[in-house]
Amino acid sequence: MDLFWFLAGLAVGALAVRWWQGREQSGRLEEVQASWERKCAHLEDELRRADAQHEETKERLREAEFRIQELEARLAQLHPSRPSTATAEAGSDRAPEGEELERIKGIGPRLALKLKQAGILGLEDLARLDPDEAARLDDQLGLRGRLLRERWVEQARALLGG
């Protein structure tokens, strides 16, 4: 009979230990979950702040673009003979500076801007390049032979009808 009570006590003790361990693990799980919830809440706050800053930046950009249009209109009033940089002259089929470069296969807005910064403002400038100048421009812009490989000078000449 003593053996029975010994084994019963051992079983109850083992169950108590298991219950205690489960309770302890549950507490740790709740701590980890709470920690992750705090981190997620912090990241959501950061995301909301970033979205708000993005919206502010977009609004400032819209205001700046509007101001540029106002200034261009004022400039056109002061110097009526000077064409606007934002639009082509009335009656002209020529695209705004830089945009006509995008008619060349392989030139997008970024490359058109790089070309403009390098002094190539339109198809005429590109068409005038001799092979040495084209190679120098290719090196200057870091195009790794793309200007020559995609035959931009020839494309510009063809678009100009020459």
Secondary structure per residue as TSV (DSSP state, phi and psi in degrees):
chain	resnum	aa	ss	phi	psi
A	1	M	-	360.0	-36.1
A	2	D	H	-62.0	-34.1
A	3	L	H	-64.9	-40.2
A	4	F	H	-59.8	-48.3
A	5	W	H	-67.5	-33.8
A	6	F	H	-62.8	-49.3
A	7	L	H	-65.6	-38.2
A	8	A	H	-64.1	-43.1
A	9	G	H	-63.5	-40.6
A	10	L	H	-62.4	-42.5
A	11	A	H	-65.2	-44.3
A	12	V	H	-63.8	-41.9
A	13	G	H	-61.5	-43.5
A	14	A	H	-63.0	-42.3
A	15	L	H	-63.5	-39.5
A	16	A	H	-64.3	-41.7
A	17	V	H	-62.6	-44.9
A	18	R	H	-61.4	-42.2
A	19	W	H	-63.0	-43.2
A	20	W	H	-64.5	-43.6
A	21	Q	H	-63.1	-42.5
A	22	G	H	-62.1	-40.3
A	23	R	H	-65.8	-40.4
A	24	E	H	-65.0	-43.8
A	25	Q	H	-65.7	-37.7
A	26	S	H	-62.2	-40.5
A	27	G	H	-63.8	-41.9
A	28	R	H	-65.2	-40.6
A	29	L	H	-61.4	-42.5
A	30	E	H	-64.3	-38.3
A	31	E	H	-62.2	-47.1
A	32	V	H	-62.9	-44.1
A	33	Q	H	-62.1	-43.5
A	34	A	H	-63.1	-39.2
A	35	S	H	-62.4	-45.3
A	36	W	H	-66.0	-37.2
A	37	E	H	-64.1	-39.7
A	38	R	H	-63.8	-42.5
A	39	K	H	-63.4	-43.1
A	40	C	H	-63.1	-42.2
A	41	A	H	-62.5	-41.1
A	42	H	H	-62.8	-44.7
A	43	L	H	-65.6	-37.2
A	44	E	H	-63.6	-39.7
A	45	D	H	-62.5	-45.1
A	46	E	H	-60.7	-41.6
A	47	L	H	-63.1	-42.4
A	48	R	H	-62.6	-42.2
A	49	R	H	-63.6	-42.2
A	50	A	H	-64.4	-40.7
A	51	D	H	-62.7	-41.8
A	52	A	H	-63.9	-43.2
A	53	Q	H	-63.5	-39.0
A	54	H	H	-61.9	-44.9
A	55	E	H	-63.3	-40.8
A	56	E	H	-61.1	-43.3
A	57	T	H	-63.8	-42.6
A	58	K	H	-62.5	-39.4
A	59	E	H	-66.0	-42.8
A	60	R	H	-62.8	-37.4
A	61	L	H	-64.6	-44.3
A	62	R	H	-60.0	-42.2
A	63	E	H	-63.6	-41.3
A	64	A	H	-65.1	-41.6
A	65	E	H	-63.6	-40.5
A	66	F	H	-62.9	-43.0
A	67	R	H	-63.1	-38.7
A	68	I	H	-62.6	-43.5
A	69	Q	H	-61.6	-41.7
A	70	E	H	-61.0	-44.8
A	71	L	H	-66.7	-38.0
A	72	E	H	-65.7	-38.8
A	73	A	H	-64.3	-42.2
A	74	R	H	-64.1	-41.2
A	75	L	H	-62.7	-39.9
A	76	A	H	-65.2	-33.5
A	77	Q	H	-69.1	-39.8
A	78	L	H	-75.6	-34.1
A	79	H	-	-130.1	79.4
A	80	P	T	-64.0	-22.6
A	81	S	T	-79.0	-16.3
A	82	R	S	-85.0	126.7
A	83	P	-	-71.8	150.7
A	84	S	-	-68.4	145.8
A	85	T	S	-81.4	-18.3
A	86	A	S	-87.0	-28.7
A	87	T	S	-133.6	160.0
A	88	A	-	-75.4	159.2
A	89	E	-	-63.1	152.0
A	90	A	T	-62.0	133.4
A	91	G	T	84.9	-5.7
A	92	S	-	-98.7	141.0
A	93	D	-	-96.5	9.6
A	94	R	-	-77.8	135.6
A	95	A	-	-75.7	158.5
A	96	P	-	-57.3	155.4
A	97	E	T	-50.6	134.0
A	98	G	T	90.4	-40.9
A	99	E	T	-68.2	-34.1
A	100	E	G	-66.3	-25.4
A	101	L	G	-64.2	-27.4
A	102	E	G	-71.4	-8.6
A	103	R	G	-72.7	-18.0
A	104	I	S	-75.7	130.8
A	105	K	T	-63.8	124.1
A	106	G	T	103.9	-6.9
A	107	I	-	-110.7	119.9
A	108	G	-	-108.9	-170.9
A	109	P	H	-59.6	-38.4
A	110	R	H	-67.6	-45.8
A	111	L	H	-67.3	-35.8
A	112	A	H	-61.0	-40.6
A	113	L	H	-65.5	-43.3
A	114	K	H	-61.1	-42.9
A	115	L	H	-63.2	-42.6
A	116	K	H	-60.9	-42.7
A	117	Q	H	-65.0	-26.0
A	118	A	T	-87.7	0.8
A	119	G	T	100.2	1.1
A	120	I	-	-94.4	97.6
A	121	L	-	-92.2	-19.0
A	122	G	S	-160.3	-176.5
A	123	L	H	-61.1	-36.3
A	124	E	H	-59.9	-43.9
A	125	D	H	-63.4	-40.4
A	126	L	H	-69.0	-40.8
A	127	A	H	-66.6	-27.3
A	128	R	T	-77.4	-11.2
A	129	L	-	-68.1	133.6
A	130	D	-	-87.5	170.1
A	131	P	H	-56.5	-38.2
A	132	D	H	-67.0	-43.4
A	133	E	H	-64.5	-39.4
A	134	A	H	-63.2	-41.8
A	135	A	H	-64.9	-42.0
A	136	R	H	-63.0	-42.7
A	137	L	H	-63.6	-41.1
A	138	D	H	-59.4	-45.0
A	139	D	H	-65.1	-43.7
A	140	Q	H	-59.7	-38.9
A	141	L	H	-89.1	-4.8
A	142	G	T	68.7	37.2
A	143	L	-	-86.8	-7.4
A	144	R	T	53.9	45.0
A	145	G	T	89.0	-0.5
A	146	R	H	-63.3	-41.0
A	147	L	H	-57.0	-42.9
A	148	L	H	-79.0	-41.7
A	149	R	H	-62.5	-39.8
A	150	E	T	-91.4	2.6
A	151	R	T	56.1	50.4
A	152	W	H	-64.0	-38.9
A	153	V	H	-63.1	-45.3
A	154	E	H	-64.7	-38.7
A	155	Q	H	-63.8	-40.8
A	156	A	H	-63.6	-43.5
A	157	R	H	-62.4	-41.4
A	158	A	H	-65.2	-40.2
A	159	L	H	-66.5	-30.4
A	160	L	T	-83.3	-4.9
A	161	G	T	82.6	24.7
A	162	G	-	-131.0	360.0
